[in-house]
């Protein structure tokens, strides 16, 4: 059932908080040290006033012609300005841009088709340049929410139908991230039987990997041992996915043979659990990253080392994703939603990755919000992603609740509608 003629009457924006902090990755990798929760030292990335500062968001509210309100949140990632990403944004600048350039495009627009309107938003140019990805991300979320309200469907159903994904809408595996509280949060994940864990935030070579990799090796061993000690079912076998921020490459000087030998040690320690490593090295730009990751992947295959490689940094747009896929540079592609701008790009990227036989990780950042996380859950389910990030925040429980509960609710609604043929508005 659809409501014909539903349109956008107006657009309101409000500043808000994000689920975590913005961190200056360049300063951290240069050796900034922790001082409690904060970092010591001067920022090195443009836009930062300190190394760690509170994250911001902007809620975009579409006032619909039937009196309802559709919402999306503009957010960026924990490490803005790193790995080829957009610089840090400020809420006031985002709101000013939306009011001046996006609102005129949206007011009066019909909500009969997500794909077409999202494309118009995502391709809007300001003085010949694309809008920041955070704006395109949040506004297209609101558009999807609006179209779903117009059609009286879940957001997942709108995506499934408009993109003809052929997917049975159902929960997908969740990936939880520990932040720096690596030990207590890992134990939470085990007790809650998280599918993919623990991320680990391995973002400093000296303190989290070690001169010869010994610190990280010991942590992988500890995670392995705690799973065996705490699990209540012998068949609970989470996939071990660690984000390494290029630090392994730092320790082993970018040598693919030496890195592969070290990964073989990690795989042995992790067994019988599958080991997956995100961004093990950083080559400094997209083209070099594609070559270096492809070389490491070949080395692992030739030596039958059972480690899956994940790309993240330097893979920020759908064009980047296609280049990494073509370069055979990874087993898993992290489709990092805020980086891709409009969620129409995320949808197309996830479907592209799956169509080319790779694993599609519908990701994002701890700095997102409850609303962007719920919408991400709908996107992941509709596109048949292999895993979705449990977000926002770094506390584990919050992200698992927001994303997990949304997937359960959406699945129940879709199954009920298909089983009953829908339901009357006024039974």
Residue pairs with C-beta under 8 A, 6 or more apart in sequence:
1 151
1 152
1 422
2 112
2 150
2 151
2 152
3 66
3 150
3 151
3 152
4 112
5 65
5 110
6 64
6 65
6 66
6 110
6 111
6 112
6 146
6 149
6 150
7 64
7 65
7 108
7 109
7 110
7 111
8 62
8 63
8 64
8 65
8 106
8 107
8 108
8 109
8 111
8 146
9 63
9 64
9 65
9 107
10 62
10 63
10 103
10 107
11 60
11 61
11 62
11 63
11 98
11 99
11 102
11 103
11 106
11 107
12 60
12 61
12 63
13 58
13 59
13 60
13 61
13 94
13 95
13 98
13 99
14 58
14 59
14 61
15 56
15 57
15 58
15 91
15 92
15 95
16 56
16 57
16 58
16 59
16 73
16 91
16 369
17 54
17 55
17 56
17 57
17 369
18 54
18 55
18 56
18 57
18 75
18 367
18 368
18 369
18 392
19 55
19 366
19 367
19 368
19 369
19 370
19 373
19 391
19 392
19 393
19 398
19 399
20 55
20 78
20 179
20 365
20 366
20 367
20 392
20 393
20 394
21 52
21 53
21 54
21 55
21 78
21 367
22 48
22 52
22 53
22 54
22 55
22 56
22 76
22 78
22 79
22 80
22 88
22 367
23 39
23 51
23 52
23 78
23 79
24 32
24 39
24 43
24 44
24 45
24 48
24 50
24 51
24 52
24 79
24 81
25 45
25 79
25 81
25 82
25 83
25 203
25 245
26 44
26 45
26 81
26 82
27 39
27 41
27 42
27 43
27 44
27 45
27 48
27 51
28 39
28 51
28 203
28 204
29 203
29 204
29 245
29 246
30 41
30 44
31 41
31 206
32 39
32 40
32 41
32 51
33 39
33 40
33 41
34 40
34 180
37 52
38 50
38 51
38 52
39 50
39 51
39 52
40 51
41 51
42 51
43 49
43 50
43 51
45 80
45 81
45 82
45 87
45 88
46 81
46 87
46 88
47 80
47 81
47 87
47 88
48 81
48 88
55 75
55 78
55 367
56 89
56 90
56 91
57 73
57 74
57 75
57 91
57 138
57 368
57 369
58 73
58 74
58 91
58 94
58 95
58 98
58 134
58 138
59 71
59 72
59 73
59 74
59 138
59 369
59 371
60 71
60 72
60 73
60 74
60 98
60 138
60 139
60 141
60 142
61 69
61 70
61 71
61 142
62 69
62 70
62 71
62 106
62 142
62 143
62 145
62 146
63 69
64 70
64 111
64 146
64 149
64 150
68 149
70 111
70 142
70 143
70 145
70 146
70 148
70 149
71 141
71 142
71 145
71 371
72 137
72 138
72 139
72 140
72 141
72 142
72 143
72 144
72 145
72 371
72 372
72 375
73 138
73 141
73 368
73 369
73 371
73 372
74 89
74 94
74 98
74 134
74 135
74 137
74 138
74 139
75 134
75 137
75 138
75 338
75 365
75 367
75 368
75 369
75 372
76 85
76 86
76 88
76 89
76 132
76 133
76 134
76 338
76 365
76 367
77 85
77 336
77 338
77 339
77 364
77 365
77 367
78 365
78 366
78 367
79 85
80 86
80 87
80 88
80 89
81 87
81 88
82 313
83 282
83 312
83 313
83 314
83 316
84 285
84 286
84 313
84 314
84 316
85 133
85 316
85 339
86 132
86 133
86 134
86 339
89 132
89 134
94 132
94 134
94 135
97 126
97 131
97 132
97 135
98 135
98 139
101 124
101 126
101 131
102 121
102 124
102 131
102 135
102 139
105 120
105 121
105 124
106 121
106 139
106 143
109 117
110 117
111 117
111 143
111 146
111 147
111 149
111 150
112 147
112 150
113 147
113 162
114 143
114 144
114 147
114 148
114 158
114 159
114 162
114 344
115 162
115 163
115 344
117 143
117 147
118 140
118 143
118 144
118 342
118 343
118 344
119 342
119 344
121 136
121 139
121 140
121 143
121 342
122 136
122 140
122 341
122 342
122 344
122 345
123 130
124 130
124 131
125 131
130 136
130 341
131 341
133 316
133 338
133 339
133 340
133 341
134 338
136 341
136 342
137 337
137 338
137 340
137 341
137 342
137 343
137 372
138 372
139 342
140 341
140 342
140 343
140 344
141 343
141 371
141 372
141 375
144 155
144 158
144 159
144 343
144 375
144 378
145 155
145 375
147 158
148 154
148 155
148 157
148 158
151 157
151 158
153 161
154 169
154 378
154 410
154 413
154 414
155 375
155 378
155 379
155 382
155 410
156 169
156 378
156 379
156 381
156 382
156 410
156 414
157 169
157 382
157 414
158 382
159 165
159 347
159 378
159 379
159 382
159 383
160 167
160 169
160 382
163 347
163 348
163 351
163 382
163 383
165 351
165 382
165 383
165 384
167 381
167 382
167 383
167 384
169 381
169 382
169 410
169 411
169 414
170 381
170 407
170 411
171 381
171 404
171 407
171 408
171 411
172 362
172 380
172 381
172 384
172 385
172 386
172 387
172 388
172 407
173 195
173 196
173 239
173 386
173 387
173 388
174 194
174 195
174 196
174 387
174 388
174 389
174 390
174 400
174 403
174 404
175 194
175 195
175 196
175 197
175 199
175 241
175 361
175 363
175 387
175 388
175 389
175 390
176 185
176 189
176 194
176 196
176 197
176 198
176 199
176 390
176 396
176 399
176 400
177 198
177 199
177 200
177 201
177 243
177 366
177 389
177 390
177 391
177 394
177 396
177 399
178 185
178 186
178 189
178 197
178 198
178 199
178 200
178 201
178 394
178 396
179 185
179 199
179 201
179 366
179 394
179 395
180 201
180 394
181 394
182 198
182 200
182 201
182 219
183 222
185 198
185 394
185 395
185 396
186 197
186 198
186 223
186 226
187 226
187 230
188 396
188 397
189 197
189 198
189 238
189 396
190 197
190 226
190 227
190 230
190 231
190 236
190 238
191 230
192 396
192 397
192 400
193 231
193 233
193 236
193 238
194 238
194 390
194 396
194 400
195 238
195 239
195 387
196 238
196 239
196 241
196 276
196 387
197 223
197 238
197 239
197 240
197 241
198 223
198 240
198 241
198 242
199 241
199 242
199 243
200 208
200 219
200 242
200 243
201 208
201 243
201 245
202 208
202 209
202 216
202 242
202 243
202 244
202 245
202 247
203 243
203 245
203 247
204 247
205 247
205 250
205 251
207 215
208 215
208 216
208 219
208 247
209 215
209 216
209 244
209 247
209 248
209 250
209 251
210 216
210 217
210 251
211 251
212 251
213 248
213 251
213 252
213 262
213 265
216 242
216 244
216 247
216 248
216 266
217 265
217 266
217 269
220 240
220 242
220 266
220 269
220 270
220 275
221 269
223 240
223 270
224 240
224 269
224 270
224 273
227 236
227 238
227 273
237 272
237 273
238 273
239 273
239 274
239 276
239 387
240 270
240 273
240 274
240 275
240 276
241 276
241 277
241 278
241 310
242 275
242 276
242 277
242 278
243 278
243 279
243 310
243 312
244 277
244 278
244 279
244 280
245 279
245 282
245 313
246 279
246 280
246 281
246 282
246 313
248 259
248 262
248 263
248 277
248 280
248 281
249 259
249 280
249 281
249 282
249 283
249 292
250 281
250 282
251 262
252 258
252 259
252 262
254 281
254 283
254 292
256 292
256 295
256 296
256 299
257 299
259 280
259 281
259 296
259 299
260 296
260 299
260 300
260 303
260 305
263 275
263 277
263 280
263 300
263 305
263 307
264 303
264 305
264 307
266 275
266 277
266 307
267 275
267 305
267 306
267 307
271 306
274 306
274 308
275 306
275 307
275 308
276 307
276 308
276 309
276 310
276 331
276 332
277 307
277 308
277 309
277 310
278 310
278 311
278 312
278 332
278 334
279 310
279 311
279 312
279 313
280 296
280 309
281 292
281 293
281 296
282 289
282 313
282 314
283 289
283 291
283 292
283 293
283 314
285 314
286 314
286 315
286 320
286 323
289 311
289 313
289 314
289 315
289 329
290 314
290 323
290 324
290 327
290 329
291 327
291 329
293 309
293 311
293 324
293 327
293 329
293 330
294 327
294 328
294 329
296 309
297 309
297 328
297 329
297 330
297 331
299 305
300 307
300 309
308 331
308 332
308 359
309 329
309 330
309 331
309 332
310 330
310 331
310 332
310 333
310 334
310 361
311 324
311 329
311 330
311 332
311 333
311 334
312 334
312 336
312 363
314 320
315 321
315 324
315 333
315 334
315 336
316 336
316 339
316 340
317 339
317 340
317 341
317 345
318 340
318 345
318 348
318 349
318 352
321 333
321 335
321 349
321 352
321 353
322 352
324 330
324 333
325 333
325 352
325 353
325 356
325 358
330 358
331 358
331 359
332 358
332 359
332 360
332 361
332 386
333 349
333 353
333 358
333 359
333 360
333 361
334 361
334 363
335 346
335 349
335 350
335 353
335 360
335 361
335 362
335 363
335 385
336 363
336 364
336 365
337 343
337 346
337 362
337 363
337 364
337 372
337 376
337 379
338 364
338 365
338 368
338 372
340 346
340 349
343 375
343 379
346 362
346 379
347 379
347 382
347 383
349 360
350 360
350 362
350 379
350 380
350 383
350 384
350 385
351 383
353 359
353 360
354 360
354 383
354 384
354 385
359 386
359 387
360 383
360 384
360 385
360 386
361 385
361 386
361 387
361 388
361 389
362 376
362 379
362 380
362 383
362 385
362 387
362 388
362 389
363 388
363 389
364 372
364 373
364 376
364 389
364 391
365 389
365 391
365 392
366 391
366 392
366 393
366 394
366 399
367 392
368 376
368 391
368 392
369 392
370 392
370 402
372 391
372 392
373 391
373 392
373 399
373 402
373 403
373 406
374 402
374 403
374 406
376 388
376 389
376 391
376 403
377 388
377 402
377 403
377 406
377 407
377 410
378 406
378 410
379 385
380 387
380 388
380 407
381 407
381 410
381 411
388 403
388 407
389 399
389 403
390 396
390 399
390 400
390 402
390 403
390 404
391 399
391 402
391 403
392 398
392 399
392 402
393 399
416 423
417 423
